[in-house]
Amino acid sequence: MNTNLPVVVLKGIGDKKSKLLDKMGIRTIENLLNYYPRDYERNMPITKISEIKMDEINVIEGTICFPTQNIRKRNMVLTKTKIRDNTGEIFAIWFSQPYLKNKLKIGAKYVFKGKIQYKYNIVQMSSPQIIEINKYSESINHLKPIYPLIKDISMNFMTGSIKQAIEYTRNQLKEFLPNEVREKYNLAEYNYSIRQIHDPDDYESLETAKKRLIFDEFLLFALGINLIKEHTNDVINEFNINDIPNEKILIESLPYDLTGAQQKVWKEIKDELKSNKAMNRLVQGDVGSGKTIIAALALLYVADNNYQACMMAPTEVLAKQHYNSITKLLDPMGVNVELLVGSMTKKQKDEIYKKLKNGEISILIGTHALIQEKVEFNNLALAITDEQHRFGVKQRENLSDKGKYPHILVMSATPIPRTLALIVYSDMDVSIIDEMPPGRQKIETYAVNTSYRERIYSFIEGEINNGRQVYIICPMVEDSETLELESVVSYSDKIKERIDNKIKVEYIHGKMKAKEKNDIMERFSNNEIDILVSTTVIEVGVNVPNATLMIIENAERFGLAGLHQLRGRVGRGKYKSYCVLITDSKNTITKKRMDIMCKHTDGFVISEYDLKLRGPGDVFGLKQHGLPEFIIGDIFRDIDILKEANGLAKEILSNDKYLESEENKYLNHKMKRYFTKRIEQISL
């Protein structure tokens, strides 16, 4: 069955609709079949009028017992009637639907579904849906799929198109998992799963279908990731890198001893640099665990062996900070370190390009400016990216392409559970710095409600009067009428009115131009700003040792991973630091999150809790971790299925290294089609 045919072969999908579907990523029959519902609506049981629940959706069956009226109010027509069953009566009101007067005649009997509210001194059902009684009773337990839509694509059109696609394929979709595999993992047949995900018989059938499709997605992902590692392992290290005297000199010059975890990770990196294998390694370490010195040692090792190295950071501010700290460390060794960022003049950039190409620069640190076409290295042997999930795969590939298979080192301050890291980053070797340097102060964390606001303002003024600086995080840029959340712009105005006018307040958010953001961050780094009100744009980035207080408004809007990353912006200097989480939420999960944040500062411990507490649909999780977003699977919720699928992927590849056998030919085809569509999302 050819599922790669364009959607226009289906009835009702012409040129206009196909262009709209294209915007949704739907071009073929297969795309339609794989466009899964985001939720399901179940027809509720009928409630007697005497038992209706206020401020909730109710379904009642009743007879029109009052002449239906059209009442004109200002520029709108209000249609009003009364419904009766054998337990009571209730008014129903519709807006701008005057034609209902002719339909809702006394004695007519329908099912009505709508929200019950107390308005205008009466209990009423507002704008209820009107359903034929027999149609409702037939589908009382039916699960109705709800699809994500765009403008001019209706739910009925979407449902009808997918139904057509299912009928078109007529149970002839190719099964790509052998019977023994399906039996071992208790997985449904593929055609059955596709039908049930779009039109489930009941909840049990739906869950059975979901498990199969989630397993499929994780399996295809795991196969792709593991194949990348196989290809990576085939790359030979063509650089002749040996031990250097400056390694010991640099380590002994540090004002502290390397922790056991730092020593272990550095040995792993050093051994790989000297081996016959090209390095492809991820180093995970919590904020403040000492990843920079590990990067500096790797850069020095390569430079002292007469090769070039580079380090790419996601922002100019962070790139400049890396440049300053690494220059300070390596200057005494006579290593030439240069900086390349977008804000430099053409003349400055041209000078860097020239020196880089002729080999005068040993180490280049910068932003995505490093992957511009004009950047040519003489003999690049090591490429480091910091905060890897801020870069797309293609960007990292472009950086790697600047040399002949250079060693790749990826640094991340976002800890995720080791079990998850070994699966999701299974294309890379994973090193973990899970020990904090001695003497690093614990950040005192408190969770309070908005009644503490005046005390918080006093606390802010106290820290600033002591010469310190403050971050305030808000989840929005501008005020919203629908969400009562603190906004960056209005909060800045409010705090300026409340505190001493000598205190300098600025705000920053993602909608600003890069130059403006960089300017504000630099001024904050230079202690020219006392309070920085910000969105999560500062989650990854600057090192401001003088900042000692982090205040997070509407803390319930953030997952544990995000809260921990934000808290890590303070506590970077010698001063006692604090984090205040503000929320009025009574939600049980929110309370647990706040409690965990107050009790724990270890990012790996917090990530384990995050894994347990995370529910489906938590929009913060994947982006904060830099993990891929899946169509139907959730790597937190479905961790057990992910482990099973990853185990099967390794088993398949152990017998067929590159999926070249006849029996795996179609599986290879499916994997490539799935994987290439998502390559930009995946942090490799």
N, C-alpha and C positions, 0 to 999 in steps of 0.2 A: 504493500500500500504506500503510495507516494504522498506523504504528508507535507512535502515541500512546495506544493502547488500554491499559487497566490490566493488570497482570500476572495478575490473577485469571482472565483468559480462558484461561490455560494450565492444563493438567491438573496436579493435585497442589498447586496454590497456592490455598489457602483464605484465610479472614480472618486466622488466626493467622500463617501464613507471610508473607502480604502485609504485615502490620504489622512483622514482623522485617526484611523486605526494605526497607521504607520507611526503617528506621534506617540502612540502607546506601546510601540515596539512590536506591533502585531502586523506581520506581512504575509504569513503563510498559515495553512491549516494547522500545522504543528504549533505555531505561536498561539493560535486560538485555544487549542487543547491545553496548552501549558499556562494559560492565563487564569490562574486559580482565584476563587472567591476570597475576599479579605475577611468575610464573616458570613453568618447565616441567620436568617430571621425565621423564627418558628411561630406558626399561628397559635395564639394563646387560647386557652379554654375560655368559654363564655362565663361571665360573671353576672350574678343577679344584681339588679339595680340597688337593692338594699345592702349589698356587700361590696360595693365599689370602693376603691382606694383613691384617696385624694392625691393630686399632684403626680399621678402615675398613669401610664397607658392602660386602659381597660377595654375589654371586648364585651359588649352587651347585645342581646337579641331582643328586639322590641318592635312595637307597632306604633305608627304615627297616630297620636291621639289628639292633635291640636292643629288647626289650620296653619299651614306653613306661610310665613310672612317674609316679604322683602322690605327691609327698613333701610332707608337712605340716610347715611351719616357722612356729612361732609362730602368727600369725593369717592365714597365707597358704598357698596350695597352690602348690608348684613342680612343673611338669611337665617331665620329662627324658627324652630319647631320644638315639639315636645314628644318624647318617646316613653312608652309605658310597657312594663312587663307585669307579671303577677305579684311582684313584690314592691313596686313603686314607679315613680316617674322622674324624668330628668330632661332638662332643656338641652338642645344641641344647636350650635351656632357655626355658620360658615361665612367666610369673607369673600366678596367679589365672585360669587357663584350663583347669580340670580336664577339661572335655569333650573336649579334644584327645586324651586317652588312647584313646578309642574310635575316633577317626579315624586316628591314626598307628599302624597295625598293621604288624607285620613284613612286608616285601615291598612295602608301598605306596611309590609313586614320585612325587615332587613336585619343584618348584623352590622353593628356600628363599632368602629375601632378608633379610639382617640384618647387624648389626655383629659382627665377630670380636673377641673379647676373651680375655685370660688371667685367669681367675678361679677361685678355689677349687682351685688347682693343676692346672687343666685348660684346654685351648683349647676355647672354646665359641662358638656363635652365639647371641646373646642376643635372645630374643623375635622370631624371624624371621617374616616374612610367608610364608604358605604359598600357592603358586599352582599351578593345574593346568598340567601341562607343555605341552599343546597351546595353551592360552590365552596362555602366556608367549611361546612361539615365534612366534605370530602377530603379537605386538605388540612384538617385540624392539627395533625402531627407532622405535616410536611415541612422539611427544612428548605427554605427559599434562599438561594445563593445571592450574596451581595458583592458586586464587583467594583473595584476602583474605576472611576470614570473620568472623562474630560468633557468639556463643553461640547454640546451637540451630539454626544453619544449617550443614549438613554439606557436605563437598566433593562427595559424590555428588548431593545435592539441587541444588547450584549448577550442577554440570556438566549434569545432566539438564534443568534449567530453561532453561539457555542453549541447549542442543541443540534443545529444543522451540521456542524463539523463532526459531532459525535455520530450522527446518522450517516454522514458521508463516509466515515471510516469503517462503519458497520463491524465493530469488533475484530478488525483486521490489522490493528497496530501490532508491530513486531515485538514479541516478548524477548528481552535481552538478558534475563536472568534464568539460569537453568533451574529445573524443578527441585533438585537437591539443595540449591542455595535458598530458594523460597521456603522450602520446608525447614531448613536449619534455622532461619531467622524469622520464621512465621510471617511471611510476606504474601500479600494477595497478588493475584494475576494482574498484569499491567492494564489490559483493556477494562477489566472490572474497576480498577482503581481510578482510571480516568473518568469513567461514567459516574462513579459514586462521589467523586470530589465535586462534580458539577451538579449532580442531582441525587443526593443521598436518600436511601430508603429510610434510614433512621440514624441516630447518633452512633450506634455501634458500627454500622457500615461506613460511616464517615471517618471514624477513627481508624478503621482498618485500612481504608484508602489512603488516608494521610500518612500513616506509618510507612506504607510502601513508597509513596512519592517522596517523602522526606529521606528515606533510606537511599533511593535512587540519586537524589541530588547530592547527598553527602558522599556516596560512592564515586560519582563522576568527578566531584571536587577532589576527593582523596587520590583517585587515580591520576588526575592531572598534576596535582602537587607533587606526588611521589615520582612521576615520570620526569618532572623538571629536575628533581634532585638526582635521578639517575643520569640525566644528561649533564648536570653540573659536575657530578663525580667523575665523569669521563674527561673533564677538562684538566689538562696537565699544567702544573706550575712551571712556567718557563723562565722564572726569575731566580737568579742565584743569590739567595739571601742567607747571610751567616750572622753569628753572634757579633755584638759590637761592644766596645768598652764603655761607650756613653750610656748604655742601659743602666749599669750599676751606678754611674756618676749621677744620673738623673734621679734614680730612686733614693739614693743617699742624700741628695740635696733637698728632698721634700721635708717639710716641718712635721711630718707624721709618718708612721709606718703603714705600709699597705695592709689592708685587712686580709684575712685568710681567703675570703671569697675573691678579692681583687687579684691576689697572687695566683689562685687557681685558674681564673679566667685569662689572666695575662699569659700563663704557661700554655693554655690551649691555643691562644692566638699565635704566640711565638713559635710553637712547634709546627703549626700549620704553615706559617710564613716560610719556614725552613724546609718543609717537606716537599714531596713531588706532586702534591695535590693543591689545586687552586682553592683558596678559602671562600666559603659562602656562609658566613656566620652571623647570627643574631645575638646581640648582648642585651639582656634585659636587666635593668637595675632600677630600684626605686629612686625617687628624687633624693639627691644628696648622697647616693651610695658610692660615688666616685668613679663614674664612667669616663669623665674627661681625661683623667690621668692615664687610663688604659688606652684611650684613643691617641693621646700624646706619645705614649711609648711605641705604639704601632707605627705612627707617622715617622718618629725618629728612627726606628729600626729600618724602615724602607729608605729614608733619606740618606742615612749613613752607609747604606749599601749602594749608593749612587743611582737610585731610582727616584721617580717622582710619586707623590701621593696627594690626594685631595680629600676634602671634607665638605659635604653639602648640608646646609641647615635650612629650615623652612622659612625663616624670616631674616631680614637684614640685621635686626637688633641681635638676634641669637648668633648669626654668623660673625658679627663684630665682636661679640663677647667671646666666642670660641677663638677668634683671631688674637684678641688681647691676652687671654689666659695661656694659649699654646705658645705664642711668641715669648711671653714671659718665661715659660718653662724651657724653651728650646734655644733662645737667644744665646745663652752662655755656651751652648754646644756649637755655635757658628752655623746653625741651620737657617737657610733663607726661607722665611714664611711670608706669603703675600695674601692680600684680600681682594676678592672680586665680587662686587655687588652691583645691582641695577642702577643705583643712584649715582654711581661714579661718572665722571665726564668721559666723552669719547676718547680724548687724549690719554686719560689715565688707563682706560680699558685697552687701548691699542698698545700701550707700553707693556701692560701685563701679558697680552697675547704674544708680543714679540719675545719677551724674556722667557715665557713658558715654552714656546716652540723651540728656542735654542738651548733649553736646559738650564738656564740661570736660576729658575725658581724650583726649589725642592718640594715645597708644600704649598698648595693653594687652597684657601678656605673661602667659601662663599655661599651664595644662594643658588637658585635655579639658573643664575647667570653662568654657572659652570658648564651647563649643557648647551649653551648657544653654539651655533655653527662655527663661529670664528675661533672658539677655544680649541687649540691643538696642543696636546702634550708631546713631549719628546720621548718619554719612556714611562708612562703611567703604570705603576705596579700595585697600587692600593687605592680603592675608592671607599670612603666612609660616608654613610648618610646618617644624620641624626634625626630622631623622631620619625622613623620610617613611614608611619601611616599618613604623614602629611604629604608624601610624594606619591604620584601615580606610578604604576609599574613601568610604563613607558619612559618616565623621567629617569628612573633608576637604570633602566636598560641603556638609555642615551648616555648616562654618565659612565657606565661600564664600557660602552662602545668607544669611549675616548682613548682606550688602551687596548692591548692585545690580551684579552682575558685577564684583567687585573684581579687581585684579591678583593673580595667584597666583604665589608664589615658594616653591619647595621646596628645602630644604637637606639634603644627605646627605654623611656622612663615610665612606660605604662605596663605595670606588672599584670600578667594574667596567670591563672592557675597553670602549674607545670604540665598537668595532664592535657590541658587544652592547647598549650603552646606547642607541645610535641606533635599534636595532630595538625593544627592549623598552619604551623610554620614547619611542617615536616619536610619541606624542600630545603630547609637550612639546618645547620648544626646550631643548637641553642645553648648559650652560656648564660648563667644567671648569677648576678651579684646580689646575694640575699643576706648581706651583712652590712650594717651601717658603721662608718668610721667612729672610733671612740671619741667621746666628748660632744657629739652632735646632740643638741638639746631637743627634748620632746616638745612638740607644739601642743599647748593646752587647748583643748577643744570643748566648746559649750554649745548646747542646743537650747534655744529660748524662743518664746513667742513674741509677738509685736508689742506686748505690754512693757517689754524691757527696753524699748527704743530710746527713751531719754537717758537711761543708764549707759546704753551703748554709745550715744553721742558724747557723753562725759568721758567715757573710756577712750574714744577716738582723740578727743582734745588732749587727754593726759599723755597718750603715746606721742602725739605730735609735739607737745610742749617739752617732751624729753628728747626731741630731735629725731624721732622715728617717722616712718611713713606707713600709709594705710591703703589696702585694696578694698574696694566694695564691689561685689559681683551682683549683677542683676540679670535675669534671664531674657529680657526683651530690650529692644532698641527704642521703641516708641510706645506710648500708651495705647492700649487696646480697649475698646468698649466691651468686648466679650470676655476678656480675661483680666481679672483684677491682680495684675502682677506689677511689681516695681519696675519702672523703666529707667534706662540709663540717663536719658535726657532730663526727664522730670525729677528724677532722684537727685541729680547734680544740682538742679535749681533749688530743690527743697533743702538739701544739706547746706548750701551756701547761705540760705536764709537763717538756718538754725545755729550754725557755729560761728566762731570768731572770724570776722571778715579778713583777718590777716592770713588765715589759712588758705593755701592755694589748692583749688579743686579743678580737676580736668576730667573729661570722660573720653572713652574710646570704644569703638564697636566695629564689627566686621564690614559695615557698609561704607566706612570711610575709605578714602584712597590710601594706597600703600604708603605714599610719602608722608601723609598726614599722621598715619598710625606710627610709623617709624620715628617721626619727630617727637610725638608725645611720649613714646616709650623711652626714647633717649633722654628726654627731659626728666622723666620719672627716675630713670637710672642715675642721673646726675644730681638727684635730690633737689630739682627745681620745682617739683610738684609734691604736695603733701599727701593729697588724697586722690587716688585714681579710681574713678567709677567706670566699670567695664563690663562687657559681656564676657563669655568664655574665650574671647579672642586671646586672652593672656594665659590660657590654660597651659600652653606649651610656650616656653620662651625665656623671658628675661631672668637674669640673676640679680636681684636687688637685695644685698645683705642688710640694708638699712630698713627694709620693710618688715614690720613685726606683727601686723594685725591684718587678718583676712576676715572680712564680713561677707557672708553669702545670703542674700535675700531670697525668699521663696525657695528655700533649700530642698523642698519636696519635689521641685522640678528636675532635680539632678539625680542620676544614679550614683552608687557608691564610688565607682571608678572616677567619675567626673569630680565629685566632691574631694576625693583624695588628691587628684591632680591639682585642683585649685588650691587646696591647703598647702601643697608643696611649694607654692610661690613664696611663702614666708618661712622663717626659721633657717635662713641660709647664712646668717651671720653669727656674731657672738652674743646677740641680745635675745632675751627671753621673748618667745613669740606665741601668738594666740590665733585661734580660729573660732568665729562665732557663727553658728548656723541658725538662721531665723526662719521659723515656719509656724503657721497657725493650723497646719493640717492635723486632723485627728486620725488619719489613715493608719492602720496597724503596721503596714509595711514601712511607711515613712518613719514611724516611731522606732521601729527596729533599726532602720538605716541610721538614724540620728544617734541611737544608742551605740551602735557599732563604731561610728566615727568618733564618738567621745571616748570609747574604751581602747581603740586600737589605732596605731600609727604605722604599722607594718603593711606596706602595699600588697604584699603577697597574701597575707592573712585576710585583708579586706577583699581582695579579688576572689578568694574562696567563698566568703560570705556573699559576695555579689553574684556568684554562680548559683548559690542556693536560693537567694531571694528574688532573682530576676524572673519576671513573668513575661509571657509572650507579648509582643507589641511594645516592649520598652524601647523607645526610640533612641535613648542615649547610649545604650550598651555598645553596640557594634562600632559606632563612630568614635567613641572614646577609646576603645581598645584598638582601633585601626583594623578591625577584622572584616572579612567579606560579608556582605549582606546576601542572604539566600532568598529564593523565591518563596519557598514554603517552610523550609527548616529554620529552626532557631537553635544555634549552637549552645545556648545556655539551657533552654528548656529541654532540648532533645539531645543532651550530652551522651546519654546511653546509646542512642541510635548512631550518633557520630562515631563513637568508639567501635561499634560493631562494623559499620561501613568502612572505617579506616583499616580494621583488622582484615576484612575481606579484600580490600584493595591491595594490601601488602601480600596477602596469600596469592592473589591472582598474578601479581607482578613477579613474585618469587618463581613462578612456573613459566611466565611469559614476560620477560623483562621489558619489552617495548610494545606489548599487545599486538604482536604480529601474526599470531596463529589464526587459523581459519575460524575457530570457535569464538575468538575474541575480536574478530574483525568488526562486527556491528557495534560491540561495546566501545571499541576504539573510536568509531565514527560518532557515536552518541557523546562520548567524553569530549572530543574535540569541538563539536558543535556547542555543547554546553559551556565548555571552559573558555573558548575564545570570546564569547559574548561578555564574560565577566572578568576578563583578564585585568581590565583597568581598575576594578574594585579591590583586587586581591593584593595584599601586601606580601610580596615575595622576597 
